[in-house]
Amino acid sequence: MKKILTQVTLLAALLLLVSTQSQAQYYTGIGVRLGKFSSGLSAKYFFDANNAKGLELFAGKTKIARGGYIGRLLYVNQTPCTMPLLQIPLDIVFGGGAHAAYFPKGYYRLRDGELIPYGDRIFCAGIDAVLGVEYKVPIAPLTLGIDVNPFLDLLNPGPEYLDFSLAIRYVFE
């Protein structure tokens, strides 16, 4: 009986720790984003302690066409969403912004399934959106996120328009 009581007490303490730690807020997170097309460094900064609104900056390499470099700035809104069935404290992340990219060689677009090359040293820019979920790890100063990033190139449209990613960031509380 004493063993069961000890286990229940430890479980209750762990659940209390998880529930209180998951409510901890942070202002800044820095880490990496691993995407289907674009991977690199990612930083997120919130204007207030409630993680309501902030900026997300990304700089990295892209695998679109023959590869290039990309930078993205997003205005994000992060809203808590607790899943009643699993009791996992997730944040829904959504927002919009802009990107700019440089392709040293081999950039192209597709029109009716036909590849149309632009040439070398091409700069492109456009608008972005983001929709995802983020989980703040209760026992470590880390966040894990999964998102989808639809984008539209307005200057020199390219062959792709949708990127999926996984992000891990170290957070400063």
C-alpha positions in Angstrom: 0.0 0.0 0.0 2.8 2.4 0.8 4.4 1.7 -2.6 1.2 2.6 -4.4 0.8 5.8 -2.3 4.4 6.8 -3.1 3.8 6.2 -6.8 0.6 8.2 -6.8 2.3 11.1 -4.9 5.1 11.1 -7.4 2.7 11.0 -10.4 0.7 13.9 -8.8 3.9 16.0 -8.3 5.0 15.3 -11.9 1.6 16.3 -13.2 1.6 19.5 -11.1 5.1 20.3 -12.4 4.1 19.7 -16.0 0.9 21.8 -15.6 2.7 24.7 -14.0 5.7 24.7 -16.2 3.7 24.4 -19.4 2.1 27.8 -18.5 5.5 29.5 -18.4 5.8 32.2 -20.9 8.9 33.3 -22.9 10.0 36.4 -24.8 12.6 35.0 -27.2 13.4 31.7 -28.8 16.4 30.9 -31.0 16.9 27.6 -32.9 16.7 25.7 -36.2 14.0 25.1 -38.7 14.1 22.0 -40.8 11.8 22.3 -43.8 10.9 20.4 -46.9 12.5 23.1 -49.0 14.1 25.6 -46.6 16.2 24.9 -43.5 18.2 27.3 -41.4 18.2 29.5 -38.3 15.0 30.7 -36.7 14.3 33.3 -34.1 11.0 34.3 -32.5 10.5 37.4 -30.3 7.2 38.3 -28.5 6.2 41.8 -27.6 4.4 40.8 -24.4 4.6 38.2 -21.7 1.5 36.5 -22.8 3.1 35.3 -26.1 0.2 36.9 -28.0 2.0 38.8 -30.8 5.5 38.8 -32.1 8.0 38.5 -34.9 9.6 35.4 -36.4 12.8 35.7 -38.4 14.2 32.9 -40.6 17.5 32.8 -42.6 18.7 29.8 -44.4 19.3 27.7 -47.5 16.6 26.5 -49.8 16.5 23.4 -52.0 14.1 25.0 -54.5 15.5 24.7 -58.1 19.3 24.2 -57.7 19.3 25.8 -54.3 19.7 29.3 -53.0 19.4 31.5 -49.9 16.2 32.8 -48.3 15.2 35.2 -45.6 11.7 35.5 -44.1 10.1 37.9 -41.6 6.7 37.0 -40.2 4.3 38.7 -37.9 2.8 35.9 -35.7 0.0 35.5 -33.3 0.2 32.6 -30.8 -2.9 31.4 -29.0 -3.0 28.7 -26.3 -5.1 25.6 -27.2 -5.4 22.8 -24.7 -6.4 19.5 -26.1 -9.0 18.1 -23.6 -8.5 14.5 -24.6 -4.7 14.4 -24.3 -4.2 17.4 -21.9 -1.3 18.6 -24.0 -0.7 22.4 -23.8 -0.2 23.5 -27.4 -0.1 26.9 -28.9 -1.7 27.6 -32.3 0.6 29.8 -34.3 -0.6 31.8 -37.3 0.5 34.9 -39.2 1.9 36.5 -42.3 4.8 38.3 -43.7 7.3 38.5 -46.6 10.4 36.7 -47.9 13.3 37.4 -50.2 15.5 34.8 -51.9 18.6 34.7 -54.0 19.3 31.8 -56.5 22.9 31.8 -57.8 22.0 29.5 -60.7 19.3 27.3 -62.3 16.2 29.1 -61.0 13.1 28.5 -63.1 9.3 28.6 -63.1 6.6 26.2 -64.3 3.9 27.1 -66.7 1.4 24.4 -67.8 3.9 21.8 -66.7 6.7 23.3 -68.8 10.0 24.4 -67.2 10.9 28.0 -68.1 14.4 29.0 -66.9 15.2 32.5 -65.6 18.9 32.2 -65.8 21.6 32.7 -63.1 21.8 35.2 -60.2 18.0 35.6 -59.7 16.4 37.5 -56.9 12.8 36.8 -55.9 10.5 38.1 -53.3 6.9 37.6 -52.2 4.4 37.2 -49.4 4.1 34.4 -46.8 1.6 32.9 -44.4 2.2 30.5 -41.5 -0.1 28.1 -39.6 1.2 25.7 -37.1 1.4 24.4 -33.5 4.1 24.8 -30.9 4.7 22.9 -27.7 6.8 24.2 -24.9 8.7 21.4 -23.2 7.9 21.5 -19.5 11.2 20.1 -18.2 13.5 22.1 -20.5 13.7 25.6 -21.9 12.8 24.3 -25.4 9.9 24.6 -27.8 9.0 22.2 -30.6 6.9 23.4 -33.5 5.4 22.0 -36.7 4.1 24.4 -39.3 3.0 24.9 -42.9 4.2 27.9 -44.8 2.3 28.8 -48.0 4.1 31.5 -50.0 3.6 33.4 -53.2 6.6 34.8 -55.2 5.5 38.1 -56.6 8.9 39.0 -58.2 10.2 36.1 -60.4 7.6 33.4 -59.4 9.2 30.0 -58.8 8.1 26.4 -59.1 7.0 25.9 -55.5 4.4 27.5 -53.2 4.2 25.4 -50.0 6.8 24.4 -47.3 6.4 22.2 -44.3 8.7 22.3 -41.3 9.8 21.2 -37.9 11.4 23.8 -35.6 13.2 23.4 -32.3 14.1 26.5 -30.3 15.9 27.3 -27.1 13.8 29.8 -25.2 14.8 32.7 -22.9 12.2 33.2 -20.1 
